[in-house]
Amino acid sequence: MSVTPVLDTDALSRQDPELAEILRGELDRQSTTLQLTAAENFASPAVLATLGSALANKYAEGYPGARHHGGCALADTAERIAVERAKAVFGAEHANVQPHTGSSAVLAAYAAVLRPGDTVLALGLDDGGHLTHGSPANFSGRWFDFVGYGLDPDTGLIDHDEVRLLARERRPKAIVCGSIAYPRHIDYAFFREVADEVGAHLIVTLAHSAGLVAGGAAPSPLPYADLVCATTHKTLRGPRGGMILCGAGLARRVDRAVFPFTQGGAQMNSIAAKAVALGEAATPAFAAYAHQTVANARVLAEHLAAAGFTIATGGTDTHLIVADPAPLGIDGRTARGRLAAAGLVLDCCALAHTGGRALRLGTAAVTTQGMGEPAMARIAALLVGVAGGGRDPAGARAEVRALTAEFPPYPE
Ligand SMILES: *Cc1c(COP(=O)(O)O)cnc(C)c1O
């Protein structure tokens, strides 16, 4: 029996040709351009099928064994499996797999240990902090008193002296580590020490690197953090969503902060898909993937540095690279536009110390496609040639098509 009734795309084409065309076009776009957006990846067909399964219809407010709706026996089992797998993969005592997105996980984590008006120390927004690090446009900036620590302008590394100084001065209730653009490992032991000194909770917004930690290619924050928020769709390669990992002591507060404080009914199709992705993440093949993702990023960064880009922190420990094209005589925004026209999709990010914009790219998706170091050399040549304006866009677009045809994201 089929696990999903929606595999029949012909039926969708007949009922709603307009939307069917969009879905087909998006699959084609993802398959024939290079996804270098650091936060993106290709979830497996198994994960996508689970998202499109009948569990999408199921209402399941509450937690396994304590739901506000009937008919939840199978939903309960799916969520219990997701929780057990998350705990096993990350070595956590407790996992909540219900947050709808990474930001929802952060909101719930703050709600679990903070009160409105509390002071929170986090990486500043201009230095790679996320919206949830106190942006005035986000709940975090409205409801908490955020203090931002920064990066050392010379090295690009987190300024530990500033972290310690601000913690002593401002006595935050929580210290947050996590970033949307930091390419290096974070010294969690250092942050734990500072948090202990001032009596703060340590919250790690692991988001980007969750898959690298799961695959053993990055150090785990679990031994140090009180709360770890993760996204499941970045390097972890699962469905779009979030989760929170913590010790047994905060389990009840975290669960209540997710439901009923910040969310209603759980998205059971997404939770089941998280279980499938966590099952994948526990395999040796995934560990190999995580290590290859980092190896690819290192090689790509080296090639870009050799071609004249300024690489933030001089390299990378993760899947993520921040490359400033200013030495080539162009700004990040112009470079991004040229690259997009040639089928190389990536983001820009602000550079606090120069006021300019750099390219932010990652190797999570292309590594899922099976690309290794030789392919990274080809991608680097494309990035350099197209961003610098030395290479004709049509020729580059053809090369991107050839590369993606060699490494299709969904060969089946
Ligand atoms: C991606 C990310 C988030 C939020 O994830 P969404 O799923 O987009 O809400 C939060 N914090 C950090 C550091 C991130 O990188």
The ligand as an SDF file (V2000), in Angstrom:
LIG
                    3D

 15 15  0  0  0  0  0  0  0  0999 V2000
   18.3310   29.4440   10.7600 C   0  0  0  0  0  0  0  0  0  0  0  0
   18.5390   30.0410   12.1020 C   0  0  0  0  0  0  0  0  0  0  0  0
   17.4620   30.2880   12.9670 C   0  0  0  0  0  0  0  0  0  0  0  0
   16.0010   30.1680   12.6040 C   0  0  0  0  0  0  0  0  0  0  0  0
   15.5470   29.2440   11.7370 O   0  0  0  0  0  0  0  0  0  0  0  0
   14.1620   29.3960   10.9470 P   0  0  0  0  0  0  0  0  0  0  0  0
   13.7740   27.9780   10.7160 O   0  0  0  0  0  0  0  0  0  0  0  0
   14.4420   30.1620    9.7150 O   0  0  0  0  0  0  0  0  0  0  0  0
   13.1750   30.0920   11.8270 O   0  0  0  0  0  0  0  0  0  0  0  0
   17.7400   30.7950   14.2330 C   0  0  0  0  0  0  0  0  0  0  0  0
   18.9940   31.0330   14.6340 N   0  0  0  0  0  0  0  0  0  0  0  0
   20.0530   30.8020   13.8410 C   0  0  0  0  0  0  0  0  0  0  0  0
   21.4070   31.0880   14.3610 C   0  0  0  0  0  0  0  0  0  0  0  0
   19.8680   30.3010   12.5430 C   0  0  0  0  0  0  0  0  0  0  0  0
   20.9330   30.1000   11.7540 O   0  0  0  0  0  0  0  0  0  0  0  0
  1  2  1  0
  2  3  1  0
  2 14  2  0
  3  4  1  0
  3 10  2  0
  4  5  1  0
  5  6  1  0
  6  7  2  0
  6  8  1  0
  6  9  1  0
 10 11  1  0
 11 12  2  0
 12 13  1  0
 12 14  1  0
 14 15  1  0
M  END
$$$$
